[in-house]
Amino acid sequence: QVQLVESGGGSVRSGGSLRLTCAASGGRLIGMAWFRQAPGKEREGVACMYFHVRHTFYAESVKGRFTMSKDNDQNIVYLQMNDLNDDDTAVYYCSSRRVPFPCQIAMIAPRSLDLWGQGTQVTVSS
């Protein structure tokens, strides 16, 4: 059974940085995605990538500030978040699917993915 575990959340001042980690165990995955959900808002796709392809998809709101990377050998992905602001405050989730999935669709249709971590809180204060 595949499990996803996030870590690395916390509180940071506006303009600061955090790095999130998502480790997958119990199976090999084709790709992984990061989502976030702020109170009262829908879950939003942040970034998505495949393990065998270099290209990464990003939401417009995080382009140039967030970088998703991977460690293929360890089945781990990272989300480096720089220049954080109040709008980035949310619970961040990593997600995937047991079968191959298209990142561009997954990012706007989170229900298409069936593997989710428990989430990690990121709080940005001014």
Secondary structure by P-SEA (a helix, b strand, c coil): cbbbbbcbbbbbccccbbbbbbbbccccccccbbbbbcccccccccccccccccbbbbcccccccbbbbbcccccbbbbbbcccccccccccccccccccccaaaaaaccccccccccbbbbbbcc
